[in-house]
Amino acid sequence: MAKWGEGDPRWIVEERPDATNVNNWHWTEKNACQWSQDTLKKLLVGLEIEGDHFRCVITDLDKCQGEAVVNNRKGKLIFFYEWDIVASWQGKVRGKEETIEGKVAIPNLSEENDISEVDISFSLKENSDTGSLLKEFLYNDGASKVREQLRVYLRDLKEEFSKGLILPKKDEADSKTCKDQINNLSSKFDKKITVNNAQADKQQKNIGVKIATKTLTTSQSFQCTGPELYNALTQMELVTAFTNGPVKMEVKEGGKFELFGGNIHGTFLELVPNKKIVQRWRTKRWPAEHYSTVTITIEQQNDDTTLNLVQTGVPDNEFEGTKDNWDRYYWDAIKRTLGYGSFII
């Protein structure tokens, strides 16, 4: 244990005036999904695209599926967004009464693509000579107008959701502004599980309160052997690789573990090499001292390995989030990082 004033600065609480998220070290997150859907609808619906002989307008947002999350980790803002958008449009050729209808599709609006690289395609509800003229006009002139609106969305996303995520240090409280901190933006999203300090404080009061729970079950296939999958879940260097962060593990019955900076923690209850892992498991988001029991069984097949998970005692209001986090931060991350996904044929 370092003495006061020595050692790792992450532990020096006085560096923050309010002693919250010291040196912006901890992972914090804001959900921007609903805000993004509302903003994209506002920016796209009603957008007029005009030329010398044509006039078109986007009339409705038919589909806006995906997600947007803004994170702070170690003083850096990280924006993750991925949207699949379909909108309706109507248009006319000047001097003609016929109204042409169609769709505009934006399937890959994400941080992985520059706005100039985002696919924007226009289609017709019914083919006609007039429709073909309008479609060609939209292809040449309409895509740039849509891109302008998408750039506004990204600008507003960064401005709106940067507020309060980067907390000033003691000597920065008066000199740093949110605008200054936006210069630290990163376009990659290192996947981590959310830390919500305010929610954790509220849940601290729930000790001893009976809560409703559910049982979560899931099954996954991995292109690896049973021992390889077992090692991916129990060997420090492999767990560190797919979680992309600090890990503490005592791989023995009664041994403790911490993942994602301590946001996931618990105890190993049973270990059967290459076959079974049982854990006493919780996240910081859950009511204080409430644990679930996670049972993972590994079954090697002829050409792949099946993992079955049963998790009892998941709080009702955390069920969907817990299920999604297993998929996103464990199974998808293992397949992507260690190459245990499906074979490419």
C-alpha positions in Angstrom: 0.0 0.0 0.0 1.5 3.3 -1.1 1.8 6.1 1.5 -0.2 9.2 1.1 1.3 11.3 -1.7 3.2 8.4 -3.2 2.5 5.7 -5.8 -0.2 5.4 -8.4 -2.0 8.7 -8.9 -5.3 6.9 -9.6 -5.6 6.5 -5.8 -4.9 10.1 -4.9 -8.5 11.3 -4.2 -7.4 14.9 -3.5 -6.6 15.3 -7.2 -10.4 15.8 -7.8 -12.2 18.5 -5.9 -15.3 16.4 -5.4 -13.3 13.1 -5.1 -15.3 11.6 -8.0 -13.7 9.5 -10.8 -10.1 10.4 -9.8 -8.1 11.6 -12.8 -11.0 10.4 -15.0 -9.5 6.9 -14.7 -12.7 4.9 -14.4 -14.9 3.9 -17.4 -18.1 6.0 -17.5 -20.8 5.8 -20.1 -23.7 7.6 -21.5 -26.4 6.0 -23.6 -27.2 8.1 -26.7 -29.6 5.7 -28.5 -32.9 7.5 -28.0 -31.3 10.9 -28.4 -29.7 9.7 -31.7 -33.0 8.4 -33.1 -34.8 11.6 -32.3 -32.0 13.7 -33.7 -31.6 11.7 -36.9 -35.4 11.9 -37.5 -35.3 15.7 -37.0 -32.4 16.1 -39.3 -33.6 13.8 -42.1 -37.4 14.1 -42.2 -38.4 17.3 -44.1 -35.0 17.5 -45.8 -35.5 19.1 -49.2 -33.3 18.4 -52.2 -33.9 20.7 -55.1 -32.4 21.3 -58.5 -33.2 23.3 -61.6 -35.8 20.7 -62.8 -36.4 18.6 -59.7 -37.7 18.8 -56.1 -37.6 16.0 -53.6 -38.3 15.8 -49.9 -37.7 13.1 -47.3 -41.1 12.4 -45.8 -40.6 9.8 -43.1 -38.0 7.7 -41.2 -39.1 4.1 -41.7 -36.2 2.4 -39.9 -33.5 3.6 -37.5 -31.9 0.5 -35.9 -28.6 0.4 -34.0 -27.0 2.1 -31.0 -24.9 5.0 -29.9 -22.8 5.1 -26.7 -20.3 7.7 -25.4 -17.6 6.7 -23.0 -14.8 8.2 -21.0 -11.8 6.1 -20.1 -8.5 7.5 -18.7 -9.5 11.0 -19.7 -10.4 10.2 -23.3 -13.8 10.4 -24.9 -14.7 7.4 -27.1 -17.8 7.5 -29.4 -19.4 4.3 -30.6 -22.3 4.4 -33.0 -23.8 2.1 -35.6 -27.0 2.8 -37.4 -29.0 1.2 -40.2 -31.4 3.8 -41.6 -34.2 3.7 -44.2 -36.3 6.7 -45.0 -39.1 7.5 -47.5 -38.9 10.3 -50.1 -41.3 11.9 -52.6 -40.4 14.0 -55.6 -41.5 15.7 -58.8 -40.1 16.9 -62.0 -41.0 20.5 -62.5 -43.9 20.9 -65.0 -45.2 17.4 -64.4 -48.0 16.4 -62.0 -46.8 12.9 -61.3 -45.5 12.3 -57.8 -42.7 9.8 -57.5 -42.0 7.8 -54.3 -39.0 5.8 -53.1 -36.6 5.0 -50.4 -33.2 6.1 -49.2 -31.0 3.6 -47.4 -28.0 4.3 -45.1 -26.9 0.8 -43.9 -23.5 1.6 -42.4 -23.4 4.8 -40.4 -20.8 4.0 -37.9 -17.5 5.2 -36.3 -15.7 2.7 -38.5 -16.5 4.7 -41.7 -15.8 8.3 -42.5 -19.0 10.2 -43.5 -17.6 10.3 -47.1 -17.5 6.5 -47.1 -21.0 5.9 -45.8 -23.2 4.2 -48.4 -26.3 6.2 -49.4 -28.6 4.6 -52.0 -31.9 5.7 -53.5 -34.5 3.4 -54.9 -37.9 3.7 -56.6 -41.3 2.4 -55.4 -42.3 1.9 -59.1 -40.1 2.2 -62.1 -40.9 4.9 -64.7 -39.1 7.3 -67.0 -39.8 10.2 -64.7 -38.7 8.1 -61.7 -35.5 7.3 -63.4 -34.7 11.0 -63.9 -35.4 11.7 -60.2 -33.3 8.8 -59.1 -30.4 9.9 -61.1 -30.8 13.4 -59.7 -30.8 12.1 -56.2 -27.8 9.9 -56.9 -25.8 12.9 -58.1 -27.1 15.7 -55.8 -29.1 14.1 -53.0 -26.4 12.0 -51.3 -24.3 15.1 -50.5 -27.3 16.7 -48.9 -27.9 13.7 -46.7 -24.2 13.5 -45.8 -24.4 17.1 -44.6 -27.2 16.1 -42.2 -25.2 13.1 -40.9 -22.2 15.4 -40.2 -24.5 17.6 -38.2 -25.7 14.5 -36.2 -22.1 13.6 -35.4 -21.1 17.1 -34.4 -24.1 17.4 -32.1 -23.5 13.9 -30.6 -20.0 14.9 -29.7 -21.0 18.3 -28.2 -24.1 17.0 -26.3 -22.6 13.9 -24.8 -19.2 15.3 -24.0 -20.8 17.3 -21.2 -19.9 16.0 -17.8 -18.0 12.9 -18.9 -14.5 14.5 -18.6 -14.3 15.8 -15.1 -11.7 18.5 -14.4 -8.8 17.8 -12.1 -8.1 20.0 -9.1 -5.8 22.4 -11.0 -8.1 22.3 -14.1 -11.4 23.1 -12.5 -11.3 26.8 -13.5 -9.2 26.6 -16.7 -10.5 23.6 -18.6 -13.8 23.7 -20.5 -15.8 20.9 -22.1 -14.8 22.2 -25.5 -11.1 21.8 -24.6 -11.7 18.2 -23.7 -13.4 17.3 -26.9 -10.0 17.5 -28.6 -9.2 14.2 -27.0 -11.9 12.3 -29.0 -11.1 8.8 -30.2 -13.0 7.0 -32.9 -12.6 3.5 -31.5 -14.7 1.9 -28.9 -12.8 -0.4 -26.5 -15.6 -2.5 -25.2 -16.1 -2.3 -21.5 -19.1 -2.6 -19.1 -20.6 0.6 -17.7 -19.7 2.0 -14.3 -22.5 4.1 -12.9 -21.4 5.6 -9.6 -24.6 7.4 -8.9 -26.6 4.2 -9.4 -24.2 2.3 -7.3 -24.6 4.7 -4.4 -28.3 4.4 -4.7 -28.2 0.6 -4.7 -26.0 0.6 -1.6 -29.1 1.4 0.3 -30.8 -1.8 -0.9 -28.8 -4.1 1.3 -31.1 -6.7 2.8 -34.0 -5.8 0.5 -35.5 -8.8 -1.4 -35.4 -8.3 -5.1 -37.1 -10.1 -8.0 -34.7 -12.2 -10.1 -34.6 -14.3 -13.2 -32.5 -17.1 -14.6 -30.5 -16.5 -17.8 -29.6 -19.3 -20.1 -27.6 -19.1 -23.3 -25.6 -21.3 -25.7 -22.7 -20.4 -28.0 -20.6 -22.3 -30.5 -16.9 -21.7 -30.9 -14.5 -22.9 -33.5 -11.9 -24.2 -31.1 -11.3 -27.2 -28.8 -12.8 -27.5 -25.3 -9.4 -26.9 -23.6 -8.8 -23.8 -25.7 -12.2 -22.4 -24.7 -11.6 -23.3 -21.0 -8.2 -21.5 -21.2 -9.8 -18.5 -22.8 -12.0 -18.1 -19.6 -9.4 -18.9 -17.0 -5.9 -17.9 -18.2 -4.9 -14.4 -17.2 -3.3 -13.4 -20.5 -6.2 -14.6 -22.6 -8.8 -13.0 -20.4 -6.8 -9.8 -20.5 -6.7 -10.0 -24.3 -10.4 -10.3 -24.9 -11.5 -7.9 -22.1 -8.8 -5.4 -23.2 -8.2 -4.3 -19.6 -6.8 -5.2 -16.2 -7.8 -8.6 -14.8 -7.3 -10.2 -11.4 -7.8 -13.9 -11.1 -7.1 -16.7 -8.6 -8.0 -19.7 -10.7 -8.9 -22.1 -7.9 -12.0 -23.0 -5.9 -12.5 -20.1 -3.5 -10.3 -17.8 -5.6 -11.5 -14.3 -6.4 -11.6 -12.6 -9.8 -12.1 -9.1 -11.1 -12.7 -8.1 -14.7 -13.3 -4.8 -16.5 -11.6 -2.8 -13.8 -13.6 -4.5 -11.0 -17.0 -3.9 -12.6 -17.4 -7.7 -12.8 -16.2 -9.6 -9.7 -16.8 -12.7 -7.7 -15.4 -16.1 -6.6 -14.7 -19.4 -8.3 -17.0 -22.0 -6.7 -16.1 -25.0 -8.8 -13.5 -25.8 -11.6 -13.5 -28.9 -13.7 -10.6 -28.4 -16.2 -11.8 -28.1 -19.8 -15.4 -29.0 -18.7 -17.0 -26.7 -16.2 -16.7 -23.4 -14.4 -19.0 -22.2 -11.6 -18.8 -18.7 -10.2 -20.4 -16.5 -7.6 -20.8 -13.4 -9.9 -22.0 -9.8 -9.8 -21.6 -6.4 -11.3 -21.2 -3.1 -9.5 -24.5 -2.0 -11.0 -26.4 -4.6 -8.9 -27.8 -4.0 -5.4 -25.0 -4.2 -2.9 -24.0 -7.7 -1.8 -26.3 -9.3 -4.3 -24.6 -12.2 -6.2 -25.8 -14.5 -8.9 -24.5 -18.0 -9.6 -23.0 -18.6 -13.1 -22.5 -22.2 -14.3 -20.6 -22.6 -17.6 -20.3 -26.1 -19.2 -18.1 -26.8 -22.1 -18.9 -29.6 -24.5 -16.4 -30.3 -27.4 -18.2 -31.6 -30.5 -16.7 -33.1 -33.7 -15.9 -29.8 -35.4 -16.6 -27.1 -32.8 -17.2 -26.6 -29.1 -20.5 -25.7 -27.4 -20.6 -23.5 -24.3 -23.8 -23.5 -22.2 -24.3 -20.9 -19.5 -26.9 -20.8 -16.8 -27.0 -17.8 -14.5 -29.4 -17.8 -11.6 -30.3 -14.8 -9.5 -30.1 -12.0 -12.1 -32.1 -8.9 -11.0 -35.2 -8.4 -13.1 -34.3 -4.9 -14.1 -30.8 -6.0 -15.1 -31.8 -9.1 -17.1 -31.7 -7.8 -20.6 -28.5 -5.7 -20.0 -26.7 -8.7 -18.5 -27.7 -10.9 -21.4 -26.5 -8.4 -23.9 -23.2 -7.8 -22.0 -22.4 -11.6 -22.0 -22.9 -11.6 -25.8 -21.0 -8.4 -26.5 -18.2 -8.3 -24.0 -17.5 -12.1 -23.6 -18.6 -14.3 -26.5 -18.2 -11.8 -29.4 -15.0 -10.5 -27.9 -13.6 -14.0 -27.5 -14.5 -14.9 -31.1 -13.1 -11.7 -32.5 -9.9 -11.4 -30.4 -8.9 -15.1 -30.2 -10.2 -16.1 -33.6 -12.8 -18.6 -32.3 -15.6 -17.4 -34.6 -17.2 -19.3 -37.4 -15.1 -20.6 -40.2 -15.2 -18.5 -43.4 -16.2 -20.6 -46.3 
